[in-house]
Every structure is written in structure tokens, then in C-alpha cells.
Amino acid sequence: ERLPAAIDLMDRGTADVLVLPNGTSPVWAAANELCGDDSLGYEVVCPTPEPITTRGEARAIGHLAIERQWTSLVAVTSTYHLARAELLLSRCFPGRIQAVAAERELTRSQRWRLVRHELAAHAAHRTVLRRC
């Protein structure tokens, strides 16, 4: 759900650069097609985060944004992931961050599993993992 929402924003001219952390992963065919495609009307950058976690993605995006002297970011993520993604990005990037929720239909059990994971991860990032 995230990629179609991000592409929609790009097609509407929201930004000049689309960043797809881990976009070259062989399991993400849709992103693979975009990485390195220079015919889209915007740049697509596909860094490989280290580690391959939300925190690693925030670090990779933060470094890229600082390197390119961006003053703002639009972050597209899943609704259930919004608060933690925004928290981590704010620790790695000093500029303005606008978080946009990409929604998808979830079963009750899927939603419960994802919410449990997000609550635990968010608690860890609020208490123990407090740096970028």
C-alpha cells in the first residue's frame, strides 16, 4: 500500500525525489522497476539501509536528506506504522516531516498482530533506543 500512495504523490508533483529504502531488494519487484528509471519525471533513489529495519531506514533517509540539504520530507507509511516512523525520522532529520498514511484492508488478526508489534517497538524506541 505504501508504494502506490508514494507514486501518486510523486505524480502530483509533491516532491522531486522518491526515496525507496531497500528498493533494490529482489523480493520487491515493483520497487525494482522504479530504481534507476530516469523516465519518470522525478529521481528515484534506492539506498540499502543498515540494518534493514525501520530505524535503519530512518538513518538512511536522514543521511540522504542532510547530504542533499533538504529542509522537509514527506514520509509515506502504513497507518499502523505512522507514529513510530515519524518518531524515528525526527531523530535522524532536523527538518520538517509530514507523515502520510497509506491504508489497506486488514483482517482483525492481522491488525492485532501489527498493532502489538508497533506498540512494543514504539515503547522500545521511547525508552531504550532513543538515538537515530
Sequence and secondary structure as in RCSB ss.txt:
>XXXX:A:sequence
ERLPAAIDLMDRGTADVLVLPNGTSPVWAAANELCGDDSLGYEVVCPTPEPITTRGEARAIGHLAIERQWTSLVA
VTSTYHLARAELLLSRCFPGRIQAVAAERELTRSQRWRLVRHELAAHAAHRTVLRRC
>XXXX:A:secstr
 HHHHHHHHHHTTS SEEE TTTT TT HHHHHHTT   SSSEEE    SSSSHHHHHHHHHHHHHHTT SEEEE
EEEGGGHHHHHHHHHHH  SEEEEEEE     HHHHHHHHHHHHHHHHHHHHT    
